[in-house]
Amino acid sequence: MLEREAGRLVRAGENSAISFDIAKTELLHFSSSKTATKATLQMPDKTTVTPKQVVKWLGIYFDQCLTFKHYVNTRTSQAKSAYYRMNRLANTERGLSPYALRQIY
C-alpha cells in the first residue's frame, strides 16, 4: 500500500511539475514495540529505501517508539559542550570579564 501511494505521489508531482529527490527519502516505521518491522519501500524508479532507527526532521530526531531519547541526548550533549566552552573562557586569571561573559551567554 505504501509503495502504491508513493508511486501515486510521484506521478501527481510530475503532473504538477514537481520533482522529488528520491535520494533524500527516509523511511521510519512507528511502533509501540521495541522490534520494528523491517519492511523496505520500493520507489517508482526501482530504488529501495530501507527503514532507519532514527530520522532527523526539522531539527528533531524521531525514533520508532517516539521516545525522543536520541533528541534529548543530542541536545544535552550540545548544552554540556557549550557550558564547558564558556567555562574555559571564564578563567579567573586570564579569562574574559564578567560583562563579556554575560554578553556571550
N, C-alpha and C positions, 0 to 999 in steps of 0.2 A: 504494500500500500504506500509506503514511504517513497519507494523508487518511482511509482506511478505519479505521485504528487510532485516529486522533484522534476520529472520529465515535463509535467504539465506547466510548472512554473517557468522552466527554461524556455518552453515554446511560447508561453504568454509574453515572456520578456523579449524574445526575438520579434514577435509581432509588434511590440511597443518600442523597438529599437533600444532595448536594454540588454547589456551583456553581463553575464555573471562570471566572476573569476572562480572557476571550479577548484583551482589550486588552494584557495583560501577557505574552502568548505570544511567545516568541522562537524563531527558527529558525537553526541553525548546522549546516552540512554539514561533517563531519570528513573530511579528505582528506590524503594524504601529498604530493599535488602542489600546486603554487603556485596553480593555477587551480581554483577550487572550482565545483561545479555551481551554477547559478543557478535551480534549480527552486524554485518557490514552493509554499506549502501553503494549500489552501483549507479553512477551518474549516467546521463544520456550519452556522454562522449566516451563511455566504457571505462572510465577511471573508477577505482574502488576507494571509498572513504571508510577507514576503519574507526571504530569508536575510541574515544580518548577517556582517560580517567578524570582530567581536569581541563576545562576550557576557559580562556580569558575572553570576556566580552565587556566592552566599555570600561575596562579597568578593574572589573570584578571577576574573581576566579570562582567558577561554578564547578561543583563535583556532582557525582551521580546521585548522592543522597541529600544534596542541598544542605550540607552541614557548615559550609563556609570555613572549614578548618584551614585549608590551604590559604585562603584570602587573609584570615586573621593572622596566621603565622607569617605571611609575607609582609603585611603591614606592621606587625610587631617588630620584625627584623629591621625594617626600614626606620622605624621610630628609634630603636636602640642605636642604630648606626648614626643617625642624626644627633642623638644625645651624646654619644661618645666623641663625635667630631667637635661638638660645641664644648665638651668638657676639656678637650685638648687645647682649644683656643682660650679657655678661661684660666690658664696657668697664672698663679699669683705673682710669680717673679717676672715673667716676660710675656704675659698674655694680654689680651685686649682689655680695654677699660670696661667697667660695668655698663656705661652708656652704650658702647659699641655692641656689647653682648645683647643688650635689650633690643637694639635695632635689628640684629641678626635673628633673634628669637621671634 
